[in-house]
Amino acid sequence: MDASGLIRNGMRLRAQIAALKAELEEVNLALARQARFAPGRATAYVEGDGCRARVVARSYEKWDQDKLNAARAVMGDGEFLRLFRYVWEPVSRRSLSGFLDSAPDGQTALVRAALSTRTVPVVIFEEGDAR
């Protein structure tokens, strides 16, 4: 298959997957509404016509960094840092690249040893002539 065919096929598949994901989310929400969770349990089952769905109630937390910084200022580092930890990330790609290009070998080796890279292709499909 040539590039044009692969692109068209990829676009079609992406649209089908998006539609199926949306439909599955609706089905999952409907099943969760029908599920009866026992007190203190995060798992329930919905049964019908010889089949069964296991429904797990999950919640994901996202922390507001500005509010946490305000809490840290009030609580102090001693108490706050017993509950939360720092996430070490480069300040910027530019500063990290500059450091790796100019710092002593021992320091750059320590930083490089902490880095692992995984390359994953990202494909964006576009309609029409993208030139």
VMD Tcl script that draws the C-alpha trace (Angstrom):
set ca {
  {0.00 0.00 0.00}
  {1.38 3.43 -0.90}
  {1.63 6.39 1.52}
  {-1.68 7.84 0.37}
  {-3.48 4.55 1.03}
  {-1.83 4.16 4.43}
  {-2.80 7.70 5.40}
  {-6.42 7.22 4.31}
  {-6.59 3.86 6.10}
  {-5.06 5.41 9.23}
  {-7.60 8.25 9.16}
  {-10.47 5.81 8.80}
  {-9.18 3.63 11.64}
  {-8.60 6.65 13.90}
  {-12.21 7.81 13.35}
  {-13.58 4.32 14.03}
  {-11.51 3.97 17.21}
  {-12.64 7.39 18.48}
  {-16.29 6.50 17.86}
  {-15.89 3.11 19.52}
  {-14.12 4.64 22.55}
  {-16.94 7.15 23.00}
  {-19.56 4.40 22.69}
  {-17.67 2.19 25.16}
  {-17.45 5.06 27.65}
  {-21.22 5.51 27.48}
  {-21.76 1.76 28.00}
  {-19.37 1.77 30.97}
  {-21.13 4.76 32.55}
  {-24.51 3.10 32.09}
  {-23.21 -0.10 33.70}
  {-21.72 1.88 36.58}
  {-25.12 3.50 37.17}
  {-26.73 0.06 37.34}
  {-24.06 -1.45 39.59}
  {-24.82 -1.74 43.30}
  {-21.64 -1.33 45.30}
  {-21.59 -2.84 48.79}
  {-20.56 -0.36 51.49}
  {-16.79 0.05 51.49}
  {-16.37 -1.88 48.23}
  {-15.05 -0.48 44.97}
  {-16.09 -3.50 42.87}
  {-19.59 -4.52 41.84}
  {-21.06 -6.82 39.22}
  {-23.89 -6.34 36.77}
  {-25.40 -9.51 35.35}
  {-27.79 -10.25 32.55}
  {-28.59 -12.92 29.99}
  {-25.83 -15.27 31.11}
  {-23.07 -12.67 31.11}
  {-21.57 -10.46 33.73}
  {-19.69 -7.19 33.90}
  {-17.26 -6.39 36.67}
  {-17.42 -2.67 37.45}
  {-14.60 -1.09 39.41}
  {-15.11 2.40 40.79}
  {-11.87 4.28 40.23}
  {-11.00 7.83 41.04}
  {-8.01 9.77 39.86}
  {-6.51 12.61 41.83}
  {-5.01 15.76 40.41}
  {-3.39 18.21 42.77}
  {-3.59 21.99 42.32}
  {0.06 23.02 42.57}
  {-0.69 26.63 43.51}
  {-2.92 25.56 46.41}
  {-0.31 23.04 47.54}
  {2.34 25.78 47.52}
  {0.05 27.91 49.67}
  {-0.45 24.99 52.08}
  {3.32 24.46 52.21}
  {3.86 28.11 53.11}
  {1.42 27.81 56.03}
  {2.46 24.32 57.22}
  {6.19 24.73 56.75}
  {8.58 22.36 54.98}
  {8.94 19.95 57.90}
  {5.28 18.94 58.02}
  {4.46 19.44 54.35}
  {7.38 17.41 52.98}
  {6.32 14.42 55.10}
  {3.17 14.31 52.98}
  {4.37 15.43 49.56}
  {7.61 15.13 47.59}
  {9.28 17.04 44.84}
  {9.19 15.88 41.26}
  {12.57 16.35 39.67}
  {12.27 17.59 36.11}
  {14.54 19.77 33.99}
  {13.82 23.47 34.31}
  {13.94 23.68 30.51}
  {15.37 21.76 27.57}
  {17.62 24.70 26.77}
  {19.16 24.87 30.25}
  {19.65 21.11 30.36}
  {21.27 21.04 26.91}
  {23.58 23.91 27.89}
  {24.58 22.08 31.05}
  {25.23 18.80 29.24}
  {27.37 20.63 26.67}
  {29.54 22.53 29.17}
  {29.59 20.82 32.59}
  {32.39 18.53 33.80}
  {32.17 14.95 32.52}
  {31.44 13.51 35.95}
  {28.39 15.69 36.43}
  {27.03 15.10 32.94}
  {27.51 11.35 33.41}
  {25.41 11.46 36.61}
  {22.63 13.35 34.86}
  {22.71 11.18 31.74}
  {22.58 8.03 33.88}
  {19.25 9.23 35.29}
  {17.72 9.66 31.84}
  {15.98 7.05 29.77}
  {14.36 7.83 26.45}
  {11.55 5.98 24.74}
  {10.66 7.08 21.23}
  {7.06 6.55 20.18}
  {5.80 7.78 16.81}
  {2.95 10.26 16.79}
  {0.90 10.41 13.61}
  {-1.54 13.20 12.90}
  {-3.92 12.71 10.02}
  {-5.07 15.63 7.91}
  {-7.68 15.94 5.23}
  {-6.78 17.32 1.82}
  {-3.43 18.47 0.47}
  {-1.23 19.10 3.51}
  {1.61 20.74 1.55}
}
mol new
graphics top color blue
foreach p $ca { graphics top sphere $p radius 0.5 }
foreach p [lrange $ca 0 end-1] q [lrange $ca 1 end] { graphics top cylinder $p $q radius 0.2 }
display resetview
